[in-house]
Amino acid sequence: MIFKAVGDSRPYPDHGLETTKDWSNVPPRVVQLGELITTKSTLDLRGLLADDSTFYGDLFPHCVEWEGELYLEDGLHRALRAALQQRPVLHARVLVLS
């Protein structure tokens, strides 16, 4: 299994970070793909296969740590691409909510 679980919503409270600039203050760290719970259950293959998929966005996926779980909020395509390249980890910005 690639991810810990596949979800289709954000079960944590709204954190107010909307833009790439907002997220830029959250430092990236290494996360295990097997610890992530997705917040999207579908993905667009065009986004996964695009050469410039991170050109207009953040280079790092966005995760939220809440109640002991790690949710992948943005960057499902990047995480899946890492898994397809047989990389068990990736660097992601992790916002810790209490």
C-alpha positions in Angstrom: 0.0 0.0 0.0 1.3 3.4 -0.9 -0.6 5.6 1.6 -1.9 4.8 5.1 -5.5 5.6 3.9 -7.3 7.3 1.1 -9.8 10.0 2.2 -11.9 12.4 0.3 -12.2 15.3 2.7 -10.3 17.5 5.2 -11.3 16.3 8.7 -9.2 18.9 10.5 -10.3 22.5 11.3 -9.6 25.2 8.7 -6.1 26.5 9.2 -6.3 29.6 7.0 -3.3 28.9 4.8 -4.6 29.4 1.2 -1.7 30.5 -1.0 1.7 29.3 -1.8 3.0 32.4 0.0 1.1 31.4 3.1 2.6 27.9 3.1 6.1 29.2 2.4 6.6 29.9 6.1 6.1 26.2 6.9 9.5 24.5 6.7 9.6 21.3 4.7 10.6 18.0 6.3 10.8 14.4 5.2 7.6 12.3 5.5 7.0 8.7 4.8 4.4 8.0 2.1 3.0 5.2 4.2 2.1 7.6 7.0 0.0 9.9 4.8 -3.8 10.0 4.6 -5.0 11.6 1.4 -7.7 14.3 1.4 -8.6 13.6 -2.2 -9.7 10.2 -3.5 -9.4 10.9 -7.2 -6.6 12.3 -9.4 -6.2 13.6 -12.9 -3.7 11.5 -14.9 -2.8 14.6 -17.0 -1.5 16.3 -13.8 0.4 13.2 -12.8 2.1 12.8 -16.1 2.7 16.5 -16.9 6.4 17.6 -17.0 5.6 21.0 -15.5 3.2 19.9 -12.8 5.0 21.9 -10.1 5.9 24.9 -12.4 3.2 27.2 -11.1 2.9 25.8 -7.5 5.0 25.0 -4.5 7.7 22.4 -5.0 6.7 20.7 -1.7 3.4 19.0 -1.1 1.3 20.4 1.8 0.5 18.2 4.8 -1.4 18.8 8.0 -0.6 16.9 11.2 -3.7 16.7 13.3 -4.7 14.4 16.2 -1.7 12.2 15.5 -2.4 11.7 11.8 -0.7 13.2 8.8 -3.0 14.4 6.0 -1.8 15.1 2.5 -3.8 18.3 1.6 -2.0 19.3 -1.6 0.5 17.3 -3.7 -1.2 14.0 -4.4 0.3 13.9 -7.9 3.8 14.5 -6.5 3.4 11.9 -3.8 2.1 9.3 -6.3 5.0 10.2 -8.7 7.5 9.5 -5.8 5.8 6.2 -5.2 6.0 5.2 -8.8 9.7 6.0 -8.7 10.0 3.6 -5.7 10.8 6.4 -3.3 9.2 5.7 0.1 9.7 9.3 1.3 9.2 12.8 0.1 9.9 16.3 1.4 6.7 18.1 2.3 5.6 21.2 4.3 3.9 20.0 7.4 1.6 22.3 9.4 1.0 21.0 12.9 -2.5 21.8 14.3 -3.3 21.3 17.9 
